Amino acid sequence: MRVWSILAVIFSVASSIGLAQTTDAQQRAASPTNLLSTEKDAIQWASRVVGVSSEKKGEPTGEQYKASQALGRPSKVPEMGESPCAWAPFYADGTADEWIQVGFENPIQARQIIVAENVNPGSVVKVIVIDEKGKEHTVYQATSVQARQDPLLRIFPKDSAFLCTQLKVVINGAALKGMNQIDAIGISEDTKPLTVGINVSKNTPKDIQKENLGKTVNSPGQEVAPVISPDGRTLYFTRNFNKANMGAPDRQDVWYSTLESASNGNPPGWSEAVNIGPPINNNGDNAISGMAPDGRTAYLINVYRPDGGMSFGISKSIRTKAGWSQPVECRIANNYNLHEKNQLEFCVSPDGKAIILAVQRKDTRGNRDLYVSLLKPDNSWSEPVSLGGVVNTAEFESSPFLAADGRTLYFTSAGHPGYGNGDIFVSRRQDDSWGNWSEPENLGPSINTNEWDGYFTIPASGDFAYLSSRAGSLGEDDIFRLRLFPAIKPDPVAIISGQVLDSQSKKPVASEVASGLFGDSKEISKVDYNPETGEYKMILPTQKVYNLKAKKEGYFTTTETLDLSKDKRFRDIKRTLYLVKIEPGQKIVMREVLFQQSQFTLLPGANTELDQVVSMLEKYPTMELLIEGHTDNQGDWEPNMKLSEDRVRVVKEYLISKGISEKRIQTKAWGPSKPVASNETEEKRKQNRRVEFTILKL
């Protein structure tokens, strides 16, 4: 199975006169270069289908060419050409009396009516307004059928005193040879000629330069589907038409290149690409479509069968000291509820808990739609669920990429207005669900061409994007990069990495590292730390405060507070975590058991760590603890001593309230006498306002 697909669209064009007034001057004034009012603010597009004469048949399932495709804003216009995202009558050359009737959510006085015809403009012969009482008003009657160059028919009714609740549009498909299509139907109270345009991201620069990565990465063959590691140091891609491929020159293999540091006066650059070799590459078609934040877990197209063959699906391989592991299948429930065209592209969310798939299923709106499959507790994956109609269209959606912030989605679509056979768009998750997305924005003509564009991939830093393109290539498709501009950048994130060490021996400890929002017990991200493979690594959005925890059997769960609340740019943070072995004499500092200055009321989040102490005491029923309380140096000595006594008392009372015997808990108050940080700033003083536990007996 190939990673990519090439889809083509056909273009064609066509003015009528009648009861409504439409002049050449008005048509010119409404051209994109003479925009008098914006479509988004001024036009109300049809929201429901009332009736239709006939519909062209598309895919066996889905909504291609149906009357529903005339609802909402245009999917093809201002470009023209056949599209499954527009209504088409059943017969190819049409008949003299095809019609569609639509309704509007908010009835208004229609001073302007817009009918978007993406194929054979000029076939509309009659437009009827139905008012709030059901009375019909013919507002447009063509005396003859004439091809029009502008895809928009603008009608300015002489009488608009009534409310328009519905519109009926009649076309004479037989008068203009070939297919007829209506992309959208809208009404407006504005009497100035309106136009429609492509929804390009705001403030898109006009001088974006795509940089070819050069001969160390690209070849006269084909390089597609780049996947950049989160740290931006390794670029994986798929190479075709190359004699060094394992199966055959026309079989796809995974290759990679690393970003080398500047040396001997030479700037940083990409190393000579290397074939990744077996077991990822074999005699079939191979491709990496996703990489976990640790850079050691690769998600692959296809299932690797024991007999050496390949079948439809997704696999995962992990890099160890011995190399990449044999790929194992990621089992997705009911993933074979598919159309016969088994094409698949996907990406994995930065937390590893979701896969976004571009695939054609029985409930797909058109060719391929975007779906999400979620990781289940048994490490299998849920049945894919559609991302919904804001993102998906009756055309194809493909090559998804979810940025490191977990909410910014880049994908290729031929169903949203664009410049070519498939453009790259960006959309953002509006909440924690997977079905609520912002209206997709086109990345603009400097990035999108008149061909297919896709495979957009971005490192966690969000500085550059990598993509495939044929324009300006060394032969077939090449890998390019471009500097991202603010409007299409994902939210800033931080890469958190480091080791987990034994607090006494300082030797690495294989453990689990998890993160969550400060004061919330819910985990956001979780990774395994294996000393043999290097360091733990995770990605977290900035401008929030997190808990970072390391867990290991036989050790007390250690917690560090990670404050990213003031960070508005990418950060690369190294954080070593120390685990305290559960044994007599060990001292545990409670990082989350914090107090307001001069108070002994526990701050939010303290109960999470105290509950860990409760769990430890329950697991070791003979364990005894010493609780020690400390303050900063603000204020007089005696009040601080009293304050530290109150603080250890509050902690002791909490443990007792959870069923722990008072006899197992001793307390000691130190006041400001044992600081662990200077008292020069509030942040430093907060560290001194602490509680420590010492294991007296196990």
BAGUZA-552115 format. One record per residue (C-alpha): residue in three letters; x, y, z. Coordinates in steps of 0.25 Angstrom, whole numbers, plus 2048, in hexadecimal, padded with zeros to 3 digits. Layout:
REM residues N
ALAXYZ ...
REM end
This chain:
REM residues 698
MET800800800 ARG80580E7FC VAL806819806 TRP8028247FD SER7F68257F3 ILE7F582F7E7 LEU7E78347E4 ALA7E383E7D9 VAL7D88477D7 ILE7D284D7CA PHE7D085C7C8 SER7C68637C0 VAL7BD8717C0 ALA7B087B7BB SER79F88E7BD SER79088F7BC ILE78789B7BD GLY77889B7C1 LEU76F8A07CC ALA77B8A47D5 GLN7858AF7D2 THR7938AA7CF THR79D8B37C8 ASP7AB8B17C2 ALA7AF8BC7CC GLN7AA8B47D8 GLN7B08A77D3 ARG7BE8AE7D2 ALA7BC8B57DF ALA7BA8A87E6 SER7C78A27E1 PRO7D189E7EB THR7DA8AA7E8 ASN7CE8B37EB LEU7C88AD7F7 LEU7BD8B67FD SER7B98AE808 THR7BD8A180E GLU7B689480C LYS7B788F81A ASP7B089B821 ALA7A689E816 ILE7A1891810 GLN798887816 TRP79987A80F ALA78E86F80E SER78D86681A ARG78385B816 VAL77E854809 VAL76F855807 GLY76E84D7FA VAL77684A7ED SER7738447E0 SER77E83A7DF GLU78C8377E4 LYS7988327DD LYS79E8257E3 GLY7AB8257E9 GLU7B181B7F2 PRO7A88107F7 THR7A8816805 GLY7AA825808 GLU7A5832803 GLN7AC8347F6 TYR7A483D7EC LYS79883D7F5 ALA78F8497F7 SER79584A805 GLN7A284F7FF ALA79B85C7FB LEU79A860809 GLY7A4868811 ARG7AF87180B PRO7B586D7FD SER7BE8617FD LYS7C48637EF VAL7C18727EB PRO7C887B7E8 GLU7D08707E1 MET7C78687D7 GLY7C685A7D2 GLU7BF84D7D6 SER7BE84A7E4 PRO7B78407ED CYS7B584B7F7 ALA7AA8527EE TRP79C84E7EA ALA79B8477DC PRO78F8427D5 PHE78E8337D2 TYR7908357C3 ALA79E8397BE ASP7998437B3 GLY78D8477BC THR77E8497B8 ALA7768567B6 ASP7708567C4 GLU7798527CF TRP7778597DC ILE77C85A7EB GLN7748617F6 VAL77B865803 GLY77886C810 PHE77F876819 GLU781876828 ASN77E88482A PRO77488A820 ILE77889881B GLN7748A2810 ALA77C89D804 ARG7828A97FD GLN78C8A17F7 ILE78C8927F3 ILE79988A7EF VAL79987D7E8 ALA7A78777E6 GLU7A886E7DA ASN7B58677D9 VAL7B28607CC ASN7AC8667C0 PRO7A88737C6 GLY79C8797BF SER79286D7C0 VAL7898747CB VAL77C8787C4 LYS77387B7D0 VAL77487F7DE ILE76887F7E7 VAL7688857F6 ILE75E87E7FF ASP75A88880A GLU756885819 LYS747883814 GLY74B87980A LYS7488827FE GLU7518817F2 HIS75888D7EC THR76088C7DF VAL76C8957E0 TYR7748907D4 GLN77088B7C6 ALA77A8897BB THR77588C7AD SER7818847A7 VAL78C87B7AC GLN79A8807AB ALA7A787B7B0 ARG7AD8847BB GLN7BB8867BF ASP7B888A7CD PRO7B487E7D5 LEU7AB8877DE LEU79D88B7D9 ARG7998977E1 ILE78B89B7E1 PHE7868A87E7 PRO7768A77E8 LYS76E8B37E5 ASP7658AF7F0 SER76B8AA7FD ALA7608AF807 PHE75D8A080B LEU765897814 CYS76D88C80C THR76B87F813 GLN76E876807 LEU7748777F9 LYS77186E7ED VAL77B86E7E2 VAL7788687D4 ILE7828657CA ASN7818617BB GLY78C8577BB ALA78A8537AC ALA78D8617A7 LEU79C8607AB LYS7A38537A7 GLY7A984C7B2 MET7A684A7C1 ASN7A08557C9 GLN7A38587D8 ILE79E8617E3 ASP7A98637EE ALA7A186C7F7 ILE7958757F9 GLY795882801 ILE78D88E805 SER79189C80A GLU78B8A980E ASP7978B0808 THR7948B77FB LYS7A38B87F7 PRO7A88AD7EF LEU7AE8A27F7 THR7B98977F4 VAL7BE88B7FA GLY7CD8877FC ILE7D687D802 ASN7D787D811 VAL7E687F812 SER7EC88181F LYS7ED88F824 ASN7FA897821 THR7FF88C818 PRO80D892813 LYS80E893803 ASP81D890803 ILE81D88280A GLN82987A804 LYS82986B803 GLU838866806 ASN83C8597FF LEU844851809 GLY84E84E7FE LYS8558417F9 THR85883B806 VAL849839808 ASN84383A7FA SER8468317EE PRO8428307DF GLY8388267E5 GLN82C8297EE GLU82C82E7FC VAL81F830803 ALA81882F811 PRO822836819 VAL821833828 ILE82A83C831 SER82D83883F PRO82884184A ASP83684684D GLY83884A83F ARG84584283E THR841836835 LEU838836828 TYR832829824 PHE82C828816 THR82781E80B ARG83081C7FF ASN82C8167F2 PHE8328137E4 ASN8408117EA LYS8498057E8 ALA84D8047F6 ASN83F8017FB MET83E7F3801 GLY8337ED7F9 ALA8347F37EB PRO8378017E6 ASP8288047E5 ARG8257FF7F3 GLN8248097FE ASP82F809809 VAL831812816 TRP83D81A816 TYR842824820 SER84C830821 THR85183782E LEU853846830 GLU862848832 SER86885483A ALA87085E834 SER87F85B832 ASN88B86082C GLY88486D828 ASN879865821 PRO86A868825 PRO86185D82B GLY85C853820 TRP85684681E SER85F83981D GLU85F830811 ALA852828812 VAL853819817 ASN84980E814 ILE84380A822 GLY8457FB81E PRO83D7EF824 PRO8347EC82B ILE82D7F9827 ASN8317F8818 ASN82E7EB811 ASN82A7E7803 GLY81C7EE804 ASP8197FD805 ASN81D803812 ALA81B811818 ILE81C817826 SER80F820829 GLY811824837 MET81C825842 ALA81A826851 PRO820831859 ASP82C82885E GLY83082784F ARG831818851 THR82381384E ALA82081383F TYR81281083A LEU81280A82C ILE808808820 ASN8047F981F VAL8047ED828 TYR8117E4827 ARG80C7D6826 PRO8157CA82B ASP8167C581D GLY81D7D2819 GLY8117D7811 MET8097E4814 SER7FA7E7817 PHE7F27F3819 GLY7F37FA827 ILE7FD801830 SER80A7FB837 LYS813800842 SER8227FE843 ILE82B80284F ARG83A80684E THR8437FF858 LYS8527FE859 ALA8517F2850 GLY8497FA845 TRP83B7FB841 SER8317F0846 GLN8297E783D PRO81C7F083B VAL8107EB842 GLU8017EE83E CYS7FA7F9844 ARG7EC7F3845 ILE7E17FC842 ALA7D37F7845 ASN7CA7F6838 ASN7D57FD830 TYR7D17F4824 ASN7C37FA823 LEU7C8800816 HIS7C5803808 GLU7CD7FA7FE LYS7D78057FB ASN7E0802807 GLN7E980F808 LEU7EE813815 GLU7F681F81B PHE7F7823829 CYS7FE82A834 VAL7FF827843 SER7FC83284E PRO808837856 ASP803830863 GLY80282385B LYS7F382185F ALA7ED824851 ILE7EF820843 ILE7E9829838 LEU7E682182C ALA7E382581D VAL7DB81A818 GLN7CE816811 ARG7C480F819 LYS7B580C817 ASP7B181881E THR7BB821817 ARG7B582E811 GLY7BD82C804 ASN7CA826800 ARG7D282680C ASP7CF82D81A LEU7D7830826 TYR7D4827832 VAL7D9826840 SER7DC819847 LEU7DF819856 LEU7E981085E LYS7E1807868 PRO7E7801875 ASP7EA7F486F ASN7F37FB865 SER7EA7F9859 TRP7E3804852 SER7D4808851 GLU7CC808845 PRO7CE81483C VAL7C582083E SER7C382B834 LEU7C9839837 GLY7BC83F832 GLY7B7847827 VAL7BF85482A VAL7CC84D825 ASN7C684281C THR7C084480F ALA7BA83B804 GLU7C883C7FD PHE7D5836803 GLU7DC83A80F SER7EA834811 SER7F8835817 PRO7F483A825 PHE7FE83F82F LEU7FB84383D ALA80584D843 ALA80C84C850 ASP802854857 GLY7F7849855 ARG7ED85384F THR7F2858842 LEU7EF84F836 TYR7F5851828 PHE7EF84881D THR7ED84880E SER7E0849808 ALA7D984B7FA GLY7CC84E800 HIS7CF85C806 PRO7D18687FD GLY7E08687F8 TYR7EA86A7ED GLY7EC85C7E8 ASN7E984D7E8 GLY7EB84D7F7 ASP7EF858800 ILE7F585880E PHE7EB85E819 VAL7EC860828 SER7E185E832 ARG7E185F841 ARG7DA85684C GLN7D085F854 ASP7CF856860 ASP7D4849865 SER7CB84185C TRP7CF83D84E GLY7C2842847 ASN7C3851849 TRP7CD85883F SER7CF86683A GLU7CC86982B PRO7D8864823 GLU7E186F81E ASN7E886E811 LEU7F7870813 GLY7F8879807 PRO7FD8797F8 SER80C87A7FD ILE80B86C803 ASN8008667FB THR8028647EC ASN7F88607E1 GLU7FC8517E3 TRP7FA8487EF ASP80184D7FC GLY803846809 TYR80B83F813 PHE80D84B81C THR815848829 ILE81A851834 PRO82484F83F ALA82085284D SER82886084C GLY81D864841 ASP82886C83A PHE82886482C ALA81E85C825 TYR82385081C LEU81B84C810 SER81B845802 SER81A84C7F5 ARG81E84A7E6 ALA8208597E3 GLY82F85C7E3 SER83284D7E6 LEU83F8467E1 GLY83683C7DA GLU8298367E0 ASP82483B7ED ASP82E8417F6 ILE82E845805 PHE82D854808 ARG82D85C814 LEU82786A817 ARG827874823 LEU81A87482A PHE81388182B PRO80B885838 ALA7FD883833 ILE7FF874830 LYS80887083B PRO803867846 ASP80386B854 PRO81186B85B VAL81585E862 ALA82185A86B ILE82984D869 ILE82B847877 SER83683D878 GLY840837881 GLN84382B88A VAL83D825896 LEU8488228A1 ASP84981B8AE SER84A8268B9 GLN85581F8C0 SER85D8188B6 LYS85A8218AA LYS8598168A1 PRO84E815896 VAL84180E89A ALA837809890 SER82A80F893 GLU81D81688E VAL81D82588C ALA81082C88C SER80B83A88B GLY7FE84188F LEU7F984F892 PHE7FC85489F GLY7F18528A9 ASP7EB8478A0 SER7EC8388A2 LYS7EA835893 GLU7F683188B ILE7F983987E SER805831879 LYS80C82587D VAL81981E878 ASP82281387C TYR830816880 ASN83A80B87C PRO84980E880 GLU84D806874 THR84780F86A GLY84B81C86F GLU841826876 TYR832828878 LYS82C83286F MET81E83986E ILE818845868 LEU80F84F870 PRO80885B86C THR80E868872 GLN80687287A LYS802868885 VAL807862892 TYR80A853892 ASN80D84889C LEU81883F897 LYS81883189E ALA82182589E LYS81C8188A2 LYS82380B8A6 GLU81F7FF8AE GLY8278008BB TYR82980F8BA PHE82081B8BF THR81A8228B3 THR82282E8B1 THR81B83B8AD GLU8218488A7 THR81A8548A3 LEU81C859895 ASP818868893 LEU81686B885 SER80C876887 LYS814882883 ASP81A87B876 LYS81587F869 ARG81F879860 PHE82586B85E ARG82E866869 ASP83785A86A ILE838856879 LYS84184C880 ARG83C84788D THR84283C895 LEU83883589F TYR83D82E8AB LEU8368228B1 VAL83781F8C0 LYS8378108C4 ILE82D80C8CE GLU8368088DA PRO83980D8E8 GLY84181A8E9 GLN83C81F8DB LYS83782E8DB ILE82C8328D1 VAL82A8408CD MET81B8438CA ARG81C84C8BE GLU80C84E8BD VAL8098508CC LEU80A85F8CC PHE80486A8D4 GLN8018798D2 GLN80B8828D9 SER8088848E8 GLN7FD87A8E7 PHE7FB86B8EA THR7F08688E0 LEU7F485E8D6 LEU7F58648C7 PRO7ED85C8BC GLY7F48508B8 ALA7FA84C8C5 ASN7F08418C7 THR7F58398BB GLU8038378C1 LEU7FD8358CF ASP7F582A8C9 GLN8018238C4 VAL8078238D2 VAL7FA81D8D7 SER7FB8128CC MET80A80F8D1 LEU80580E8DF GLU7FA8058DB LYS8047FC8D3 TYR80E7FC8DF PRO8057FA8EB THR8117FB8F5 MET8178078EF GLU8198138F8 LEU81C8228F3 LEU82282F8F8 ILE81B83B8F2 GLU8248478F3 GLY81E8558F0 HIS8268618EB THR8238708E8 ASP82A87B8E1 ASN8318878E8 GLN8268918E7 GLY8228978F4 ASP826894902 TRP82C887907 GLU822883911 PRO816884908 ASN81D87C8FE MET820871907 LYS81187190B LEU80D8718FC SER8168658F9 GLU81085E905 ASP8028618FF ARG80685C8F1 VAL80B84E8F6 ARG7FE84D8FF VAL7F58508F2 VAL7FD8458EA LYS7FC83B8F6 GLU7ED83E8F7 TYR7EC83B8E8 LEU7F282D8E9 ILE7EA82A8F6 SER7DD82E8EE LYS7E18238E4 GLY7E28188EE ILE7F18188F2 SER7F3816901 GLU7F8822909 LYS80381990F ARG80A817902 ILE80C826900 GLN81682F907 THR81883E905 LYS823848906 ALA823857903 TRP82F85F8FE GLY82A86C8FA PRO8348748F1 SER84086D8F7 LYS8428638EB PRO84086A8DE VAL8438628D1 ALA84386F8C8 SER84687E8CA ASN83B8878CF GLU83E8928C5 THR83188F8BC GLU82388A8BE GLU82787E8B5 LYS83287B8BE ARG82B87D8CB LYS8208748C6 GLN82A8688C6 ASN82D86B8D4 ARG81E86A8D8 ARG81F85B8D8 VAL81C84E8DE GLU8258428DF PHE8238348E3 THR82D82A8E8 ILE82B81B8E9 LEU82E8178F7 LYS82A8098F7 LEU8267FF8EC 
REM end
